[in-house]
Amino acid sequence: MLLNNALPKAVLFDVDGTLAETEQDGHLVAFNRVFQSLDIPWVWTDEDYQWLLKTTGGLERMRVYAEHCGQLQFLEGKGAERLQDAHRLKNKVYAELVEQGAVKPRPGVVAFIQNFLQQGVAWAVVTTTSRANFEALYAACLKPSGLPPPRLAICGEDVERKKPDPQAYLQALHGLGLHPSDCLAVEDAPNGLKAARAAGIACLVVRSVYFQAGPWDGAYAVRDSFLS
């Protein structure tokens, strides 16, 4: 894929929903298992999770859901600590699911990245999921496919403000020493698209299971898959 009739110098990938359908196959399953094990009275459906994904960050989603349900006891004191414990355990359960093979790379994504690598284009990760979650996905799903580690990975712990804020992308540009016009972002969700565009980076959208409708204002291109 060319930008202004030239290859980009780096392609910057989101993780959840972009490299793999981690939300439906991993995170949602992990959340519900943890809610049951910790006696938190929630069961999230696909419909629940789809609207919760408008909020970036797993802990943030739990807080939004607590407020939505009027269960304000989870927003302060011991209730807030309980959600923090649940989030830590969720990440552990998620990593176990990934290691067990519950999550697979999206069809065509490995070949898509390798095609860029063969042309001298670097790949990097810009995500606001945790570093542990990305590393679990890379080790179990991407490394066995022969994909080398990304040149740079900006993860949730590296930023104070999550997508749609552009902070993660701006940090990636600084770390790579590149100008926004040198890069292409790859995202699956409106918040990711907004973050990339706010950083001045052209963004390819590859729709995921929870993000079919958009909006996709300002996208460089929109695809249904990495195979199209």
N, C-alpha and C positions, 0 to 999 in steps of 0.2 A: 504494500500500500504506500503510495507516494503522497508527500506533502509538498505543495508548490513545485510539483514535477521533480522532487528529490526524495530519497529515502530519509526518514528521521534518523537521528543519531541514537535515540533510545525510545523504547516503547514501555510505558508505565502501566502496570496492571493492578487493578483492584483484585481482591481475593474472593470474598464471599459472594457467590452468585456469578462471578466472572470466570475465575479459574475452574471452579467446580460448583455444583448446586449444593453448596454446604448448608444453606439455610434450611431447606426442606429435609434433606437427608441426614443432617448432622445436628445443627444448633437447635432446631425445634424439638427433635427427639430428645436431645440432652436436657433441654429446659424442662420438659414434661416429666422425665425420669427424676430429676432433682426435686421438682415440686412435690412429687409423690413421696420421695424418700425423706424429705424434710417436713412433711405435713403442711406444706403451704397450699391453701385450698384453691389452686388454679389448675386448669387443663386448657392449654392453648390449642385452638383448632387452626387449620390452614387459613381460614378467614381472619381469625384474630391476629395471626402472625403477619399476614399481608399488610394490615394497617399498622401494626407495630413497627414494621420495617421502615416506615417513614421517619422513625427516630433512629439515629445512628448510635450503636453501642448497646450491648446486652444488658448491662446494669441499668442504663438509662431507659431501656424498654420496660424493664420490670417496674421501675418507678412510675413511668407513664401509665402502665396497666393498673398499678395500685391506686393511682389517683382517679383513673377512669372508673374503677369499681367502688370508689369511695372508701377504700381501706387505707386511710391515712396513717394508721399505726405503723405501716411499713416505710414511712417517709422520714422518721426521726427516731432517735434513741436506739433501743434494742431491736426494734423492727427494722430500722435501716441497716443495722449490723447483720441482721438475719438475711437480708437481701444480698449484702456483700458476700456473706458466706455462701449463699446459694450460687452467686455468680462464679466464685472461685471453683466450687464443686462442678458447676456446669462446664467450665472449661476443661476440667479433668475428664469428665464423662465424654465430652466432645472428642478429646484427643484419643480416648479409648475406642470410640466408634470409628474414627478415621483409621486407626491402626488395625481394626478388625475388617476393614474394607467396605464400610458402609457408604463411603463417599468416593466417587470416581471423578477424574478430570472431565470437564465438559468435552464432548466429541469434537475432535479437531484442534483443540487449544494447544496441545503440545506441538503438533506439526506447524501450527500457526507461528508459535514462538521460534521454533527451530528454523523456519524459513527466514525469519529476520536475522537470527544469529549467523546463518550461512552467508548472509550479505553484509556482515560486519556491524549489525545493529545490536546494541546492548538491550537487555531486558531488565526491568526493575519492578519492584512491588511498592505500591502506595495504598495502604489500607489503614483503616482505623479499628480493625480487629486486633486482638492481642498478638504479640510476637510468638507466644507459645502455640496459639492456634495456627498461625501461618506455618511455623516450623513443623508442626505435626502433619499438616497437609502436604508440605513439600516432601518430607521424609517418606510418607506412605504412598503418595499418589504421583508426584512429579519426578522425583529423583529416580525411581525405578524405571521410568520411561526414558531415561537418558538425558533429562533436561538438567543442565548445570545450574548451580544456585544463581539467583539474581545478583547483578552487580551491586545493588543497593536495595534494602528493604526498610521503608518507613512504616512503622506500626503504631498501634493505639497508644502505647506508652511513650512515644516520641513527641506527642503533640498535646497541647492543652485544649484545643478546639477541634472537634471532629467534623467530618463532612456534613453539610455542604460548605463549611469553611474551607478555604484553600490552603490552610497552614501545612497540611501533610504534603501537598504537591509543591509548595514553595520550598519546603525543607528538602524534598527530593531534587529539585532543580539545583539548589545550593550544593548538595552532596555530590551530585554528578558534574557540577561545573558547567551546566548547559543552560541555554536560553530557552524560553517556552517554545519558540518557533522551531527548535531542534527536536521536539518531542511529540509523541502521540500517546494520549491516554486511552485506556480501554476500560470501560465501565459497563455495568448492567442496570444501574438505578439512577433516577433523577438526581438524588443528592450527590452522587459521585460525578455526574455530568456537570452539575453546578459548581462543584469544587474545582474540577479541572478547568472549566471555562473561566472561573474567577481568577485562576492562576495564569490565564492566557494561553492554555494548552489546548490544541485541537483534540477532540474526543470522539472516538469510535464507540458507539453503543452496541453491545451484543445482548439482546433481551434475554432475561432469565425467567424462570417459572413464575416468580412473584411480581415481575415487572414487565408486563406486556404492553401496557397502554401508554406509558410515559407520564408526563410530557417530555419531549425530547428537543425542546427549543435550543438551538445553537449547536446541535451535534454535527460533527464532521460527516458522519454516515451512521445509519442504523441497520443492523442485521438481525436476523432471527437466530443465527448460529455461526460458529466458526467454520462451518462447512459450506456456507452459502457465498 
